Amino acid sequence: MKFRQDNQLAAPAGMQFAPMVDIVFLLLIFFLVTWSYARFEPELDVSVPAAEEGTEPRRQFGEIIINVHRDGRIVVHSEEVGDEELLAKLEAVAAIRANQSVILRCDEEAPSRHVLHVLDLCHKAKIYNVAFATRKREDTP
């Protein structure tokens, strides 16, 4: 039987990079997927009204999401805009794309005058493809 001598120590194991690369790629995929969903609805403090009927819309390229808060503030792409600025943005986009789509995310406690005001601005900009965002009611199966 051969015993190991003290001067012949085992060589230290090398660093394994394959598992670390796998974890980095999984984290990258996770953040890309969550970023993809978060960019469509960045305004989380807008509580859209509940509806019994509705379908999950297919997202269109270049759609504009307009958030209307209960106090009448209008937010587009995480930036609060005024009436003239919103109208200028909508007109510029409508000049480039003929059938521009707009999704209105109105707070359920927002007065209808704020919603109608944004609809009037869309009409002035010649944008007619407007949809309202809703959520599914909890009491419906």
Salt bridges, closest charged atoms under 4 A:
GLU41 OE2 - ARG59 NH2 3.44
GLU41 OE1 - ARG105 NH2 3.92
GLU43 OE1 - HIS69 NE2 3.25
ASP45 OD2 - HIS69 ND1 3.96
GLU52 OE2 - ARG137 NH1 3.68
GLU63 OE2 - ARG59 NH1 3.19
ASP71 OD2 - ARG73 NE 3.15
GLU79 OE2 - LYS89 NZ 3.82
GLU80 OE1 - ARG73 NH1 3.78
ASP83 OD2 - HIS117 NE2 2.98
ASP107 OD2 - ARG70 NH2 3.50
GLU108 OE1 - ARG135 NH2 3.46
GLU109 OE1 - ARG70 NE 3.62
GLU138 OE2 - ARG135 NH1 3.46
